[in-house]
Amino acid sequence: PLGITLRDDARFENFLSQGNELLCNTPTYTAIGEGELFLYLWGSDTGCSHLLQAVCHASEPVGRTAVYLPLDELIGLGPGVLEGMEHLDLVCLDNLQCVAGDPLWEEALFHFFNRIRAEENQLLVAANCAPRQLGIKLPDLASRLSWGVVFQVHGLDDEGKVLALQIRAKGRGFEISEEVARFLIHRAS
C-alpha cells in the first residue's frame, strides 16, 4: 500500500477534450485492454494526470488491474516501488520528469519497461515535455520512451476554461455565470 488514491472526479466523462479529440479516444481503448501497449502523454497543466487516473477508473469495471503512480510523490521511496508492477494489466506513471536524470531511477525504469513489455501489459506514461526534451541520460531508456504512441495534450483556450469552471461548479451544486468564470480565469491561478 503506497497511500496513493485516485481522485474521484478524474473521469473521461468530465475531461474536456477540446483540441485533444483524437487523444481522448486512445486512452479509453487502453482502459479496456485494447490498442497500444505503450502510450506517452505530455503537456504542462493540460490534464495528463486527469487522463491517467481516468484510465485507471475505467479499467476497474472491466476487471483489469491498474495502478496510478505519481513519481513526484514516490521519488523518496526509491525505484523499488516499480518491483512487481509489470504483472498488473496497466501501469500509469505520472510526472516522469521528476526522475529524469537520476541514474538509479532511469535504470529501474529501463528494466521495468522491458519487464512490462515482456508480460505484454500496458504502460501509460505522462510528463511535462516530449520524450526527447526530458533529459534522460540513459540512451536505451530514451529510445524506449519513443517506441509507443506519443501525444501532446493541449491546454484549454479561454472558452474551454470558462466551460470547465462552469462544469466544476455545477458538480459542486452551484452555478457561475460566464462573467464570473471569465473574472476567475483572468485573476486566479
C-alpha positions in Angstrom: 0.0 0.0 0.0 1.5 3.2 -1.2 -1.1 5.7 0.1 -1.9 6.8 -3.4 -5.5 7.3 -4.3 -7.3 8.3 -7.5 -9.3 11.5 -7.5 -12.9 10.5 -7.7 -13.6 13.3 -10.2 -10.9 12.2 -12.6 -13.1 10.5 -15.2 -13.3 10.5 -19.0 -16.8 11.9 -18.7 -15.6 15.2 -17.2 -12.4 15.7 -19.2 -12.9 18.5 -21.7 -11.4 17.1 -24.9 -11.2 20.5 -26.7 -8.2 20.2 -29.1 -7.5 16.7 -27.9 -10.3 14.7 -29.5 -8.0 12.1 -31.2 -6.0 11.7 -28.0 -9.1 11.1 -25.8 -10.2 8.0 -27.8 -6.8 6.3 -27.4 -6.7 6.0 -23.5 -10.3 4.8 -23.5 -9.1 1.8 -25.5 -6.2 1.4 -23.2 -8.5 1.2 -20.2 -10.3 -1.8 -21.6 -7.1 -3.6 -22.7 -7.1 -2.7 -26.4 -4.8 -0.6 -28.5 -1.2 0.2 -27.9 0.9 -1.4 -25.2 2.8 1.9 -24.6 1.5 5.5 -24.6 3.4 8.7 -23.7 1.3 11.8 -23.0 2.9 15.2 -22.5 1.9 18.7 -21.6 2.2 21.1 -18.8 -1.0 21.8 -16.8 -3.1 20.2 -19.5 -4.8 17.3 -17.8 -2.3 14.5 -18.2 -2.8 13.4 -14.6 -6.6 13.5 -15.1 -6.4 11.2 -18.1 -4.1 8.7 -16.4 -6.4 8.5 -13.4 -9.4 8.3 -15.7 -7.8 5.3 -17.4 -7.4 3.6 -14.0 -11.0 4.3 -13.1 -12.3 3.0 -16.4 -10.2 -0.2 -16.2 -11.8 -1.4 -12.9 -15.3 -2.2 -14.2 -13.9 -4.4 -16.9 -11.9 -6.4 -14.4 -8.4 -5.1 -15.2 -5.7 -4.5 -12.6 -4.4 -1.0 -12.8 -2.2 1.3 -10.8 -1.5 5.1 -10.9 2.0 6.0 -9.7 2.7 9.8 -9.4 6.5 9.7 -9.4 6.8 13.2 -7.9 5.2 11.7 -4.7 7.1 8.4 -4.8 10.6 9.7 -5.6 11.6 9.5 -2.0 10.6 5.8 -1.8 13.2 4.9 -4.5 12.8 3.0 -7.7 12.0 -0.2 -5.8 8.3 0.8 -6.0 8.3 -0.5 -9.5 9.2 -4.1 -8.5 6.4 -6.5 -9.4 4.2 -3.8 -11.1 4.8 -5.4 -14.5 2.3 -8.1 -13.5 -0.6 -5.6 -13.5 -2.6 -5.2 -16.6 -2.0 -1.5 -16.7 0.6 0.8 -15.1 0.3 4.6 -15.3 3.4 6.5 -14.4 2.9 10.3 -13.9 5.4 13.1 -13.7 8.2 11.2 -15.3 10.2 14.5 -15.5 10.7 14.3 -11.7 13.1 11.3 -12.0 14.7 12.1 -15.3 18.5 12.4 -14.9 18.6 10.2 -11.8 20.7 7.2 -12.7 19.0 4.8 -10.3 15.5 5.7 -11.4 16.5 5.6 -15.1 18.0 2.2 -14.8 15.0 0.9 -12.9 12.6 2.4 -15.4 14.5 0.8 -18.3 14.3 -2.6 -16.7 10.6 -2.1 -15.8 9.9 -1.1 -19.4 11.4 -4.3 -20.6 9.6 -6.4 -18.0 6.2 -5.0 -18.6 6.7 -5.3 -22.4 7.7 -9.0 -21.9 4.4 -9.5 -20.0 2.5 -7.8 -22.8 0.8 -5.5 -20.3 0.2 -1.8 -20.9 2.2 1.2 -19.8 0.9 4.7 -19.9 3.4 7.5 -19.1 3.0 11.2 -18.7 5.5 14.1 -18.4 5.6 17.8 -18.9 7.6 17.6 -22.1 8.2 15.4 -25.1 10.4 12.3 -24.6 13.4 13.9 -26.4 13.3 17.0 -24.2 13.0 15.0 -21.0 16.7 15.0 -20.2 17.0 11.2 -19.9 20.7 10.3 -19.7 20.4 6.5 -20.3 20.3 6.2 -24.1 18.4 2.8 -24.0 15.6 4.3 -21.9 15.5 7.4 -24.0 14.9 5.3 -27.1 12.2 3.2 -25.5 10.2 6.2 -24.4 9.8 6.9 -28.2 8.7 3.4 -29.1 5.0 3.9 -28.4 2.5 6.4 -29.5 3.3 9.9 -28.2 0.6 12.6 -27.8 0.9 16.2 -26.8 -2.0 17.2 -24.6 -3.1 20.7 -25.5 -4.4 23.1 -22.8 -7.8 24.7 -23.0 -8.4 28.1 -24.5 -10.3 30.7 -22.5 -13.7 29.5 -23.8 -12.8 26.0 -22.7 -11.6 27.2 -19.3 -14.9 29.0 -18.7 -16.8 25.9 -19.6 -14.6 23.8 -17.3 -15.2 26.1 -14.4 -18.9 26.1 -15.0 -19.0 22.3 -15.2 -16.9 22.0 -12.0 -19.2 24.4 -10.2 -22.3 22.6 -11.3 -20.8 19.4 -10.0 -20.5 21.1 -6.6 -24.1 22.2 -6.6 -24.0 25.7 -7.8 -23.8 27.7 -11.0 -21.5 30.5 -12.0 -22.1 32.9 -14.8 -19.8 33.3 -17.8 -18.8 36.8 -16.5 -17.8 35.3 -13.1 -15.9 32.5 -14.8 -14.0 34.9 -17.0 -13.1 37.0 -14.0 -11.7 33.9 -12.3 -9.6 32.7 -15.2 -8.0 36.1 -15.6 -7.4 36.8 -11.9 -6.9 33.5 -10.2 -4.4 30.7 -10.6 
